[in-house]
Amino acid sequence: MRYELKDLRLFKAIVDAQNLSAAASAMYMTASSASYRLKNLEYAVGSALFDRTPKGMMLTPAGEVLLRHTRKLLVDVEVMHNELCDYSRNLKGSIRLLANSSALNGFIIPSLARFLVANTSVNVDLREKDSLSIPGMIQAGDADIGVVAGSARSRFEGLLADLYAIDRLVCVAPNDHPVVGHASITLREMLQHDVVSVDRKSSNFVFLDAQAKRDGHAFNARVHVQDFSSVLYLVEARVGLAIVPQSVARNRIREGRIRSVPIAEPWAVRHLHLLRQDDTLQKGQIHEFAQILLNDPAVVAARVSEIDPAI
């Protein structure tokens, strides 16, 4: 049984507002997304949490129990956050960070946003690079920290390598596309349909193009766009299929705006590693920043178990 912190915050907001739409607005969510999350929480609990009455949403006995524990948990989380911030607020300077597109868009940007808000004296030079190039750049001193996909430990020789997260590339499709409902799809099968992709220079496209060439065919896209957000928009608009990290598409899939189909290729599961110089004296801001990235709750959750391909 697993409970997501965001679901518990939403539950508390519904209790306070006694109204789902008002709670969704307070959490910067759509009402449909909030309803979906509440249903999942009730499924995890195994019981209804609210009675819908003319006066609003009132707690059931199960909801009363959950509220008692949720209040304590959220207070403990806030205390933990404040104590951990004490370790990071003294950081100053600049950090050079490289990441492949999956790590960058699925995990690092949210972590980085929280870090920069809490550390106003630190600047981060963030660049996207392909996973094959990053280890050499770290070794050459051209960057301080890198996040790459791959599990070949020999590539990381001379570097500290920590498992950062586990993600999965999935095929995303419009809700009414013929591939929806398939148990899985191969790259070759997917490329028989119209596809959309990120920019040709993106590490995501470079990787997928290499896989297609190994299979003896080309990765031809109808259109290349700048980022995953644009790719997902085009998929939702029925322009074509796309291959994206599941972490990037998760919210749209949960909201029912697009569908996902597992990719039946060994390379679809992506083990992301955080790399830095193997220097035992490196205990300053680079070490601290690496620990902040590694201990982000969303990243920790992605390390504990492989993301469910069915969502």
ZIDA-V137192 format. One record per helix or strand of 3 or more residues. SS is the DSSP state (2 for helix, 1 for strand). FROM is the first residue (numbers start at 1). TO is the last residue. If there is no record, write none. Layout:
SS&FROM&TO  SS&FROM&TO
//
This chain:
2&5&17  2&20&26  2&31&45  1&50&53  1&56&59  2&61&88  1&93&99  2&101&118  1&122&128  2&131&139  1&145&149  2&153&156  1&159&173  2&187&190  1&195&198  2&203&214  1&223&225  2&228&236  1&241&245  2&246&254  1&259&263  2&266&268  1&269&277  2&285&294  2&297&304
//
